[in-house]
Amino acid sequence: MNQNYTAQIDEATAKFRALLEGQLERVERINASKDTIDYSKLDKIIIGVCGGDGIGPIITDSSYKILKYLLADKVDAGKVEFKIIDGLTIENRAAHNKAIPDDVLEELKSCHVILKGPTTTPRAGDPWPNIESANVAMRKELDLFANVRPVSVPDKGIDWTFFRENTEGSYAVGSKGVHVTDDLAIDFCVTTTEGTNRIARLAFEYARANGKDHVSIVTKANVIKTTDGKFLRICEEMAKEYPEIRTDEWFIDIMTAKLVDEKRRTDFKVFILPNLYGDIITDEAAEFQGGVGTAGSANIGKKYAMFEAIHGSAPRMVKEGRGKYADPCSMLRASVLLLSHIGAQAEADRLKSALDFCMFEDKKLKITGRDTGATCEEFTQYVIENLK
């Protein structure tokens, strides 16, 4: 080396040490967390309804109306309670300079499951402080380790469910990279044994319970040998406990190609992926269903679960006065997952069937995001009328 970088290396090493200490503390916490909530044993299930901002409150209200309709008997019997939580607007988060204000976090923790609308994450040039994504913060605070995203297009033979690890990988310490010098910046990728075990177990258990006979493990382990390699090895070891399920492994680059291969894509059923790859490929997959505006997701932990759309808050739509034309299908798909998660499978099936009919078969009303199509409220009523 032509220069003496001792001071910069020492500073970067100190930051890396602190990061390692924090991750090892996290490993101890998740290793100690063994109990999973059993909703059938709860006297009452509390569902938090958190609208977020932008189009979030509009499409979340759509889901809230349908959930109240489907769960009316359970609400009347005191088995289900809805709790409205308004504090995740960008204005409130900016005022507290926190991704999730403390009082809002306490409210969220008082619920068993959360229906959450999109929230705005500030970017450079926005009139907001540079606060962390509310989604990322919620996943960390509630340890929502699994992001589950289904994509269904019956007429194309597509029935996919993605299990994306939600708390590790390239996103785990995404804001804690190190600028070693003006010429060198380094970020970090995290893979832990228990973090991988629990996402793999959830995916294989889902496949077994739902009659899915094929699980695909997606990594880039041929290049990212340490962290992706560990993820792949653990998933392959887990697969041995499920001999009736065909398991294969794919690299992320070729998998993105195979999803558009009409001859191969109908063979895939369940996917297990590290965080970054899961984020990217599920957006690609959602396009087959009609775009990210039609896709919902579940964020599942051992104690809490959160259900949301996979798209953003679309502040431009609200600014242009088009908010009432927002597509609620993403939140309604998320509501299907919520109902299934709390054991209301019959209600989940009713909503999924109604959505499939309204989106893919009948198509009497179409959402365009503008006055050329139906309003969110009109489409919501359309779905309610087709709940059978």
C-alpha positions as CSV (number, residue, x, y, z in Angstrom):
1,M,0.0,0.0,0.0
2,N,1.2,3.5,-0.9
3,Q,-0.5,5.1,2.1
4,N,-0.7,4.4,5.8
5,Y,-4.4,3.5,6.5
6,T,-3.8,2.4,10.1
7,A,-6.2,4.9,11.6
8,Q,-9.0,4.2,9.1
9,I,-8.6,0.4,9.6
10,D,-8.6,0.8,13.3
11,E,-11.8,2.9,13.2
12,A,-13.5,0.4,10.9
13,T,-12.4,-2.5,13.0
14,A,-13.9,-0.9,16.1
15,K,-17.2,-0.4,14.3
16,F,-17.1,-4.0,13.0
17,R,-16.5,-5.3,16.5
18,A,-19.5,-3.4,17.9
19,L,-21.6,-4.8,15.1
20,L,-20.5,-8.3,15.8
21,E,-21.2,-7.9,19.5
22,G,-24.7,-6.7,18.7
23,Q,-25.3,-9.6,16.3
24,L,-24.1,-12.2,18.9
25,E,-26.5,-10.7,21.5
26,R,-29.3,-11.1,18.9
27,V,-28.2,-14.7,18.3
28,E,-28.6,-15.4,22.0
29,R,-32.0,-13.8,22.0
30,I,-33.4,-15.8,19.1
31,N,-31.8,-19.0,20.3
32,A,-33.6,-18.5,23.6
33,S,-37.0,-17.8,22.0
34,K,-38.7,-21.1,21.7
35,D,-42.4,-20.7,22.3
36,T,-44.8,-20.0,19.4
37,I,-48.2,-18.5,20.0
38,D,-51.2,-20.8,19.8
39,Y,-54.2,-18.8,18.7
40,S,-56.6,-21.6,19.4
41,K,-55.8,-21.2,23.1
42,L,-56.4,-17.5,23.3
43,D,-59.5,-16.2,24.9
44,K,-59.5,-13.2,22.5
45,I,-57.4,-12.4,19.5
46,I,-56.6,-8.7,19.2
47,I,-56.1,-7.4,15.6
48,G,-54.4,-4.1,15.3
49,V,-55.4,-2.0,12.3
50,C,-52.8,0.5,11.4
51,G,-53.4,2.6,8.2
52,G,-50.0,4.1,7.7
53,D,-50.0,7.0,5.3
54,G,-50.5,8.0,1.6
55,I,-53.0,5.5,0.2
56,G,-52.5,3.3,3.2
57,P,-55.5,4.4,5.3
58,I,-57.7,4.1,2.2
59,I,-56.8,0.5,1.2
60,T,-56.5,-0.6,4.9
61,D,-60.0,0.6,5.6
62,S,-61.2,-1.6,2.7
63,S,-59.7,-4.7,4.4
64,Y,-61.0,-3.6,7.8
65,K,-64.6,-3.5,6.4
66,I,-64.3,-7.0,5.0
67,L,-62.6,-8.4,8.0
68,K,-65.3,-7.0,10.2
69,Y,-67.9,-8.6,7.9
70,L,-66.3,-12.0,7.9
71,L,-65.5,-12.1,11.6
72,A,-68.7,-10.5,12.8
73,D,-69.8,-13.6,14.8
74,K,-66.4,-13.9,16.5
75,V,-66.4,-10.2,17.4
76,D,-69.9,-10.5,18.8
77,A,-68.8,-13.5,20.9
78,G,-65.8,-11.6,22.3
79,K,-63.3,-13.9,20.5
80,V,-61.9,-11.1,18.3
81,E,-61.3,-7.5,19.0
82,F,-60.1,-4.8,16.5
83,K,-57.8,-2.0,17.7
84,I,-57.3,1.1,15.6
85,I,-53.7,2.4,15.7
86,D,-53.2,5.8,13.9
87,G,-49.6,6.7,14.9
88,L,-47.6,5.4,11.9
89,T,-48.1,8.4,9.7
90,I,-44.9,10.0,8.3
91,E,-45.9,13.2,10.1
92,N,-46.0,11.6,13.5
93,R,-42.9,9.5,12.9
94,A,-41.0,12.6,11.7
95,A,-42.2,14.6,14.7
96,H,-40.7,11.9,17.0
97,N,-37.7,11.4,14.7
98,K,-38.3,7.6,15.1
99,A,-39.3,4.9,12.7
100,I,-41.9,3.8,15.2
101,P,-42.7,6.2,18.1
102,D,-42.5,4.6,21.5
103,D,-46.2,4.9,22.3
104,V,-47.1,3.4,18.9
105,L,-44.8,0.5,19.5
106,E,-46.5,-0.2,22.8
107,E,-49.8,-0.2,21.1
108,L,-48.6,-2.6,18.4
109,K,-47.2,-4.9,21.1
110,S,-50.6,-5.1,22.7
111,C,-52.0,-6.8,19.6
112,H,-51.5,-10.4,18.5
113,V,-51.7,-9.7,14.8
114,I,-51.5,-6.4,12.9
115,L,-53.0,-5.3,9.6
116,K,-50.7,-2.5,8.4
117,G,-51.1,-0.1,5.5
118,P,-48.1,1.2,3.5
119,T,-45.8,3.7,5.2
120,T,-43.5,6.3,3.7
121,T,-39.8,5.9,4.0
122,P,-38.0,9.2,3.6
123,R,-35.5,9.5,0.7
124,A,-32.8,12.1,-0.1
125,G,-34.6,15.4,-0.9
126,D,-37.8,14.6,1.0
127,P,-38.9,17.1,3.6
128,W,-38.5,14.5,6.4
129,P,-35.7,13.5,8.6
130,N,-33.7,10.4,7.6
131,I,-35.6,7.9,9.8
132,E,-35.5,4.2,9.3
133,S,-38.2,2.3,7.4
134,A,-41.2,1.6,9.7
135,N,-41.3,-1.9,8.1
136,V,-37.7,-2.7,8.9
137,A,-38.1,-1.4,12.4
138,M,-41.3,-3.4,13.0
139,R,-39.7,-6.6,11.8
140,K,-36.8,-6.1,14.2
141,E,-38.8,-5.0,17.2
142,L,-41.4,-7.8,16.9
143,D,-38.9,-10.3,15.5
144,L,-41.0,-11.0,12.4
145,F,-38.5,-13.4,10.8
146,A,-40.6,-14.7,7.9
147,N,-42.0,-12.7,5.0
148,V,-44.5,-14.9,3.3
149,R,-45.8,-13.8,-0.1
150,P,-48.2,-15.9,-2.2
151,V,-48.7,-15.4,-5.9
152,S,-51.7,-17.0,-7.7
153,V,-52.7,-16.9,-11.3
154,P,-55.0,-19.9,-11.9
155,D,-55.3,-19.6,-15.7
156,K,-51.4,-19.6,-16.1
157,G,-51.0,-22.5,-13.7
158,I,-49.1,-20.3,-11.2
159,D,-49.4,-21.1,-7.5
160,W,-46.3,-19.9,-5.7
161,T,-45.6,-19.2,-2.1
162,F,-42.3,-17.4,-1.2
163,F,-40.7,-17.7,2.3
164,R,-38.3,-14.8,2.5
165,E,-36.1,-14.6,5.6
166,N,-37.0,-11.2,7.0
167,T,-34.4,-10.2,9.6
168,E,-31.0,-11.2,8.3
169,G,-29.1,-11.3,5.0
170,S,-28.0,-8.1,3.4
171,Y,-30.7,-6.0,5.2
172,A,-29.9,-7.1,8.8
173,V,-27.4,-4.2,9.3
174,G,-28.1,-2.3,6.2
175,S,-27.6,1.1,7.9
176,K,-24.4,0.1,9.6
177,G,-22.0,-0.3,6.8
178,V,-18.5,1.4,7.1
179,H,-17.0,4.1,4.9
180,V,-13.4,3.0,5.5
181,T,-12.0,5.8,3.3
182,D,-13.4,8.1,0.6
183,D,-12.6,5.3,-1.9
184,L,-13.8,2.2,0.1
185,A,-17.2,1.4,1.6
186,I,-18.2,-2.0,3.0
187,D,-21.6,-3.4,3.9
188,F,-22.3,-6.7,5.7
189,C,-24.4,-9.8,5.2
190,V,-25.6,-11.9,8.2
191,T,-26.7,-15.5,8.3
192,T,-27.3,-17.3,11.6
193,T,-28.1,-21.0,12.3
194,E,-31.4,-20.4,14.2
195,G,-32.4,-17.6,11.8
196,T,-32.1,-20.0,8.9
197,N,-33.6,-23.0,10.7
198,R,-36.8,-21.2,11.6
199,I,-37.5,-19.9,8.1
200,A,-36.8,-23.3,6.6
201,R,-38.9,-25.1,9.2
202,L,-41.8,-22.7,8.5
203,A,-41.6,-23.2,4.8
204,F,-41.4,-27.0,4.9
205,E,-44.3,-27.2,7.5
206,Y,-46.4,-25.0,5.2
207,A,-45.6,-27.2,2.3
208,R,-46.5,-30.4,4.2
209,A,-49.7,-28.9,5.7
210,N,-50.9,-27.6,2.3
211,G,-50.1,-30.5,0.1
212,K,-47.3,-28.7,-1.7
213,D,-44.8,-31.3,-3.0
214,H,-42.0,-29.1,-4.2
215,V,-39.7,-26.7,-2.3
216,S,-37.0,-24.7,-4.0
217,I,-34.1,-23.2,-2.1
218,V,-32.8,-20.0,-3.8
219,T,-29.3,-18.5,-3.1
220,K,-26.1,-17.4,-4.8
221,A,-24.0,-19.9,-2.8
222,N,-21.7,-20.5,-5.7
223,V,-20.3,-17.0,-5.2
224,I,-21.4,-15.8,-1.8
225,K,-20.0,-18.9,-0.3
226,T,-20.0,-18.2,3.5
227,T,-23.4,-16.7,4.3
228,D,-25.4,-18.0,1.3
229,G,-23.5,-21.3,1.6
230,K,-24.6,-21.6,5.3
231,F,-28.2,-20.8,4.4
232,L,-28.2,-23.5,1.7
233,R,-26.6,-26.2,3.8
234,I,-29.1,-25.6,6.7
235,C,-32.1,-25.7,4.4
236,E,-30.8,-28.9,2.7
237,E,-30.4,-30.5,6.1
238,M,-33.9,-29.5,7.1
239,A,-35.3,-31.0,3.9
240,K,-34.2,-34.5,5.1
241,E,-37.0,-34.3,7.7
242,Y,-39.6,-34.0,4.9
243,P,-38.8,-36.9,2.5
244,E,-42.2,-36.7,0.8
245,I,-41.3,-33.2,-0.5
246,R,-39.1,-32.8,-3.6
247,T,-36.4,-30.3,-2.7
248,D,-34.0,-28.6,-5.2
249,E,-31.7,-25.6,-5.1
250,W,-31.4,-22.8,-7.6
251,F,-29.2,-19.7,-8.0
252,I,-31.1,-16.5,-7.8
253,D,-30.1,-15.3,-11.3
254,I,-31.3,-18.4,-13.1
255,M,-34.5,-18.5,-11.0
256,T,-35.5,-15.0,-12.1
257,A,-35.3,-16.4,-15.7
258,K,-37.2,-19.6,-14.9
259,L,-40.1,-17.7,-13.5
260,V,-40.8,-16.3,-16.9
261,D,-40.2,-19.7,-18.6
262,E,-43.7,-20.9,-19.4
263,K,-42.6,-24.5,-19.6
264,R,-40.9,-24.6,-16.2
265,R,-42.6,-22.0,-14.0
266,T,-45.8,-24.1,-13.3
267,D,-43.5,-26.7,-11.6
268,F,-42.6,-24.4,-8.7
269,K,-44.6,-24.3,-5.6
270,V,-42.7,-23.1,-2.4
271,F,-39.5,-21.1,-2.3
272,I,-37.1,-20.4,0.6
273,L,-34.8,-17.3,0.1
274,P,-32.5,-15.0,2.0
275,N,-33.8,-11.5,2.5
276,L,-32.5,-9.5,-0.5
277,Y,-33.3,-12.2,-3.1
278,G,-36.8,-12.6,-1.7
279,D,-37.4,-8.9,-1.8
280,I,-36.5,-8.7,-5.5
281,I,-38.0,-11.9,-6.9
282,T,-41.4,-11.5,-5.2
283,D,-41.8,-8.2,-7.0
284,E,-41.1,-9.9,-10.2
285,A,-43.5,-12.7,-9.3
286,A,-46.3,-10.2,-8.4
287,E,-46.2,-8.9,-12.0
288,F,-47.8,-12.2,-13.2
289,Q,-50.7,-11.5,-10.9
290,G,-51.3,-8.0,-12.0
291,G,-48.4,-6.0,-10.4
292,V,-47.3,-5.2,-6.8
293,G,-50.6,-3.4,-6.3
294,T,-52.3,-6.8,-6.2
295,A,-49.9,-8.7,-3.8
296,G,-50.1,-9.0,-0.1
297,S,-47.6,-10.4,2.4
298,A,-47.4,-11.9,5.9
299,N,-44.6,-11.0,8.3
300,I,-44.6,-13.8,10.9
301,G,-42.8,-14.3,14.2
302,K,-43.2,-16.6,17.1
303,K,-45.2,-14.1,19.2
304,Y,-46.5,-11.5,16.7
305,A,-47.5,-11.3,13.0
306,M,-48.1,-8.4,10.7
307,F,-49.9,-8.4,7.3
308,E,-49.4,-5.8,4.6
309,A,-49.3,-4.8,1.0
310,I,-45.9,-5.3,-0.7
311,H,-46.0,-1.8,-2.4
312,G,-45.4,1.7,-1.1
313,S,-47.7,4.5,0.1
314,A,-48.0,6.2,-3.3
315,P,-48.1,9.8,-2.0
316,R,-48.3,11.1,-5.6
317,M,-51.7,9.5,-6.0
318,V,-53.0,11.3,-2.9
319,K,-51.3,14.6,-4.0
320,E,-53.0,14.3,-7.4
321,G,-56.4,13.6,-5.8
322,R,-56.6,10.0,-7.0
323,G,-56.4,8.3,-3.6
324,K,-60.0,7.1,-3.8
325,Y,-59.1,5.1,-6.9
326,A,-56.3,3.1,-5.1
327,D,-56.4,-0.7,-5.6
328,P,-57.2,-2.5,-2.4
329,C,-56.4,-6.0,-3.7
330,S,-52.9,-6.0,-2.1
331,M,-54.4,-5.5,1.4
332,L,-57.2,-7.9,0.7
333,R,-54.7,-10.6,-0.3
334,A,-52.9,-9.8,3.0
335,S,-56.2,-10.2,4.8
336,V,-56.5,-13.7,3.4
337,L,-53.2,-14.5,5.0
338,L,-54.2,-12.9,8.3
339,L,-57.4,-14.9,8.5
340,S,-55.6,-18.1,7.7
341,H,-52.9,-17.3,10.3
342,I,-55.4,-16.9,13.2
343,G,-57.2,-20.1,12.3
344,A,-60.2,-18.6,10.4
345,Q,-59.5,-20.8,7.4
346,A,-63.1,-20.9,6.2
347,E,-63.2,-17.1,6.1
348,A,-59.8,-17.0,4.4
349,D,-61.1,-19.4,1.7
350,R,-64.2,-17.3,1.2
351,L,-62.2,-14.1,0.7
352,K,-59.6,-15.7,-1.6
353,S,-62.4,-17.2,-3.8
354,A,-64.1,-13.8,-4.0
355,L,-60.9,-12.1,-5.0
356,D,-60.0,-14.6,-7.6
357,F,-63.5,-14.3,-9.1
358,C,-63.5,-10.5,-9.1
359,M,-59.9,-10.1,-10.3
360,F,-59.5,-12.9,-12.8
361,E,-63.0,-14.3,-13.8
362,D,-65.9,-11.8,-13.7
363,K,-63.9,-8.6,-14.0
364,K,-67.1,-6.5,-13.9
365,L,-65.2,-3.8,-12.1
366,K,-61.6,-2.8,-12.9
367,I,-59.2,-0.7,-10.8
368,T,-57.0,1.6,-12.9
369,G,-55.8,4.0,-10.3
370,R,-57.8,6.8,-12.1
371,D,-61.3,7.9,-12.8
372,T,-61.3,5.5,-15.8
373,G,-61.9,2.6,-13.3
374,A,-63.7,1.8,-10.1
375,T,-63.0,3.5,-6.8
376,C,-61.5,1.5,-3.9
377,E,-64.9,1.7,-2.1
378,E,-66.8,0.4,-5.1
379,F,-64.4,-2.5,-5.6
380,T,-64.6,-3.4,-1.8
381,Q,-68.4,-3.6,-2.1
382,Y,-68.0,-5.7,-5.3
383,V,-65.8,-8.2,-3.3
384,I,-68.3,-8.3,-0.4
385,E,-71.2,-9.1,-2.8
386,N,-69.2,-12.1,-4.1
387,L,-68.3,-13.6,-0.7
388,K,-69.9,-17.1,-0.7
